Amino acid sequence: MTHDWADYLPPEQRRRRERQRRLQRWLTALSQRRVVVGLCIAAYLLWCLALMAFGMLFASILSVLPLLCLPSLAYLAWWLVWKEFNH
């Protein structure tokens, strides 16, 4: 079992090291594609909710439609390509 050398640091250096580790974990997580895509989708949904909050219901519905239609269109394209090459 490995031992962490940071356990032997003085308390103030240990806290600084722990902050550096936490920051490094956040930066590593933010560099993953799925996290970036999730954050972009969340920001887009927040934008749609802001439109709805300001009374622009029709604009918010129109802006949500691509999020709802894109997965089904992607599946349709995949299915058509699969059907074309597997018959």
C-alpha positions, 0 to 999 in steps of 0.5 A: 500500500502506498503512502502519501508524502503530503501526510507528513507536511505541516498543516498549512502546506497540507491545506495548500496541497489539498487545494491544489489537488482539488483544483487539479481534479476540477480541471481534469474533470472539465477537460473531459468531452462529456462534461463540456457537452453537459455544461453546454447543454445546461447553459443552453437550457438556462438560456431557454428558461431565461427566455421563458422567464422574460415572457418569450414563451414561443421563442423558448419553445423554438429554442428547445426544439433542436435539443428534442429533435436532434437525437431522433434525427441522429438515430434516423440518419444512423438507421438509414446508413446502417440499412443502406450498407447491411442489405 
